[in-house]
Amino acid sequence: MSLSLILPMSAFALAASISPGPVNLVCLSSGTRYPVPRGLIFVTGATLGFIALFVAVGLGLYSLLTTIPMLEALLRWAGVAFLLFLSIKLAMDSGQLPEDRLEKAPGFGTGAIMQWLNPKAWLASASGIGAYTSANDLNQILLFASLYLPICWFSLACWVYAGAFLRRYVQRPTVMMAINRTLALLLAVSCLYLVIG
């Protein structure tokens, strides 16, 4: 593959991965509440979940969903339910940084599942595949996925580190509650995309 294809693919992957979305908000929240290594476990799950989704979309999953509208609707409502569940948990949080910060951190599985229920991930996969690969060309899809993998991981990790940086400023529970409720509201608003999209 030529550099003229690799550079645009990489730029697209960076723009899609680092821009705000539901997964990025959970990364930020994890960074403020838990040790960085726990946040990076979530990042790894989210990255591998996204890559699996990306390859599946490239191999025709998206076209299957568009031909069977019931599957698309089911995925949409599952995404809404999952994101609302996460936003409610975040909104109800007391703002106290836990003594045992390893206990409740979102983990690998949560990250992987969240990408499959994330409208931003589906949109990034479908538009990236459509713009930069030929239909069902496995070599191009795998090249794009191999570029996406480290870019997505480092982009999400940046959000965890940003949260860790903010942690020193949010030691007071009232400040943490305000941040949690703002993030919860943003997660809930992101559900509107699923409902009206």
C-alpha positions in Angstrom: 0.0 0.0 0.0 1.2 3.5 -0.8 1.9 6.2 1.7 -0.8 8.2 -0.1 -3.4 5.8 1.3 -1.8 5.2 4.7 -1.6 8.9 5.7 -5.3 9.7 5.0 -6.3 6.5 6.7 -4.2 7.4 9.8 -5.6 11.0 9.9 -9.1 9.7 9.7 -8.5 7.2 12.5 -7.0 9.9 14.7 -9.8 12.3 14.1 -12.5 9.7 14.7 -10.8 8.2 17.8 -9.8 11.3 19.7 -12.9 13.4 19.2 -15.4 13.3 22.1 -17.9 10.5 22.3 -19.4 8.1 24.9 -16.3 5.9 25.2 -14.0 9.0 25.5 -16.2 10.4 28.3 -16.0 7.1 30.2 -12.2 7.2 29.7 -12.1 10.7 31.2 -14.2 9.7 34.1 -12.1 6.6 34.8 -9.0 8.8 34.8 -10.4 11.1 37.4 -11.7 8.3 39.7 -9.3 5.3 39.4 -5.6 4.6 38.9 -4.4 5.0 35.3 -3.7 1.3 34.8 -7.4 0.5 35.5 -8.4 3.1 32.9 -6.0 1.6 30.4 -7.7 -1.8 30.8 -10.9 -0.2 29.7 -9.1 1.5 26.9 -7.7 -1.9 25.7 -11.1 -3.5 25.7 -12.6 -0.5 23.9 -9.9 -0.6 21.3 -10.1 -4.3 20.6 -13.9 -4.1 20.6 -13.7 -1.3 18.0 -11.3 -3.2 15.8 -13.5 -6.2 15.8 -16.5 -4.0 14.9 -14.5 -2.2 12.2 -13.4 -5.5 10.6 -16.9 -6.9 10.8 -18.4 -3.8 9.2 -15.7 -4.0 6.5 -16.7 -7.6 5.8 -20.4 -6.7 5.3 -22.0 -6.5 8.7 -23.3 -3.0 8.1 -25.0 -4.0 4.9 -26.7 -6.8 6.8 -28.0 -4.4 9.4 -29.4 -2.1 6.7 -31.2 -5.0 5.0 -32.7 -6.2 8.2 -34.2 -3.1 9.9 -35.2 -5.0 13.0 -31.6 -5.8 13.8 -30.6 -2.2 13.4 -33.5 -1.0 15.7 -32.5 -3.6 18.3 -28.9 -2.4 18.3 -30.0 1.2 18.5 -32.2 0.6 21.6 -29.6 -1.6 23.3 -27.2 1.2 22.8 -29.6 3.7 24.3 -30.3 1.4 27.3 -26.6 0.8 27.9 -25.6 4.5 27.7 -28.5 5.6 29.9 -27.5 2.9 32.5 -23.9 4.3 32.5 -25.1 7.9 32.7 -27.5 7.1 35.6 -24.6 5.3 37.5 -22.4 8.3 36.9 -25.1 10.8 38.0 -25.9 8.9 41.2 -22.2 8.8 42.2 -21.5 10.5 45.5 -18.3 12.2 44.3 -16.2 10.5 46.9 -13.0 9.0 45.4 -13.2 5.4 46.6 -10.7 4.1 49.1 -10.4 0.9 47.1 -10.2 2.4 43.7 -9.8 -1.0 42.0 -13.3 -2.2 42.8 -15.7 -0.4 40.6 -13.6 0.7 37.6 -15.1 -0.1 34.2 -13.1 -3.0 32.8 -12.1 -4.7 29.6 -15.5 -6.2 28.8 -17.3 -3.0 29.4 -15.0 -1.2 26.9 -15.5 -3.9 24.3 -19.3 -4.0 24.6 -19.6 -0.3 24.7 -18.0 0.1 21.2 -20.6 -2.3 19.7 -23.4 -0.2 21.3 -21.7 3.2 20.4 -23.2 5.0 17.4 -19.9 7.0 16.9 -18.1 3.7 16.5 -20.6 2.4 13.9 -20.4 5.7 12.0 -16.6 5.8 12.1 -16.4 2.2 10.8 -18.9 2.6 8.0 -17.7 6.0 6.8 -14.0 5.0 7.1 -14.5 1.7 5.2 -16.6 3.4 2.6 -14.1 6.3 2.0 -10.8 4.4 2.1 -11.3 0.8 1.0 -12.6 -1.0 -2.0 -15.7 -3.1 -1.3 -14.8 -6.2 0.7 -11.0 -5.9 0.0 -9.7 -7.8 3.0 -6.1 -6.5 2.6 -7.2 -2.9 2.7 -9.6 -3.5 5.6 -6.8 -5.3 7.6 -4.3 -2.5 6.7 -6.8 0.1 7.9 -7.5 -1.9 11.1 -3.8 -2.3 11.8 -3.4 1.5 11.5 -6.5 2.1 13.6 -5.4 -0.2 16.5 -2.5 1.9 17.9 -4.1 5.2 17.0 -7.4 4.3 18.8 -5.6 3.0 21.9 -3.4 6.1 22.2 -6.3 8.4 21.6 -8.5 6.8 24.3 -5.5 6.6 26.6 -5.1 10.4 26.2 -8.6 10.8 27.7 -7.6 8.6 30.7 -4.5 10.7 31.3 -6.5 13.9 31.0 -8.8 12.6 33.7 -5.8 11.7 35.8 -4.4 15.2 35.4 -7.8 16.6 36.5 -7.9 14.3 39.5 -5.7 16.7 41.5 -8.2 19.4 41.1 -11.3 17.4 41.9 -10.5 16.0 45.4 -13.6 17.7 46.9 -16.7 15.6 46.5 -18.8 18.5 45.4 -16.5 19.2 42.5 -16.4 15.6 41.6 -20.2 15.3 41.7 -20.5 18.3 39.4 -18.1 16.7 36.9 -19.8 13.3 37.1 -23.2 14.9 36.5 -21.9 16.9 33.6 -20.4 13.7 32.1 -23.7 11.8 32.8 -25.7 14.5 31.0 -23.4 14.4 28.0 -23.7 10.6 27.9 -27.5 10.9 28.1 -27.5 13.5 25.3 -25.4 11.2 23.1 -28.4 8.9 23.3 -30.4 11.4 21.3 -28.2 10.5 18.3 -29.4 6.9 18.6 -33.0 7.8 19.0 -33.3 10.4 16.2 -30.6 9.0 13.9 
